[in-house]
């Protein structure tokens, strides 16, 4: 049971950090100095990072929901 709690917290924290890092915005100086293809690829990578962060946070909530449904 301790391992499940540890991995649940670990997955949630990694999802949260991924989601937070995906919400970062590029500064105007960076946008001005990069070609449009690179800006688009960075934007897509940030969007994917937000998506995976949300997915990891949702996945980490399944053991919590199961515990709350059956043991409380």
N, C-alpha and C positions, 0 to 999 in steps of 0.2 A: 504494500500500500504506500509506503514511503517513496518508493521509486516512481509510482504513478503521480504522486503529488509533485515530486521534483521535476519530472518530465513535463507535466502540465504547466507548471510555472515557467519552465525553461522555454517551452513552445510559445507561451503567451508573451513573455518578455522579448523573444526574438521577433515575433509578429508585430509587437508594438514598436520596437526599434526600427523595423523595416518600414512600417507605415509612417512613422515620424520622419524618417529620412526620405521617404517618397514625397512628402509634402513640401520639400525644399524648392525654392524658386531660384532661377538663374538671375543674376544681377544684370542690369543694362550694359555694363562694360563687357561682360562675358558674351551676351547676345550680339553686341556690336562687333566683337573680334572673331566670332566663329562663323563658318559658312552655314547656310540654311540646312544642309543635310545633317550636320553634326548637331545643330540645335534640335532638329526633329528627332534624331535618334536618342538624344539625352532626355527629351520630353517623353518619349515612349518608354524609355527605361524607368523613369520616375513613376510613370503611370502603372507600369507592371509591378514595381516595388510596392506601391500603395495597394494594389490588388492582392499580391501575395501576403502582405502584412495583414490585411483584413481576413484573408482566408485562414492564415495560421491562428489568428485570435479566435475565429469561430471554431476551428477544429479543437483548440485547447479548451473550449467551453463544454464540449460533449461529455468528458468525464465528470465535470462539475455538475452538469444537469442530471446525469445518471445517478450520481451520488445523492443529490438532493431529492430525486424522485423515489429512490428505493430505500434510503437509509435514514431519512428524516421524517 
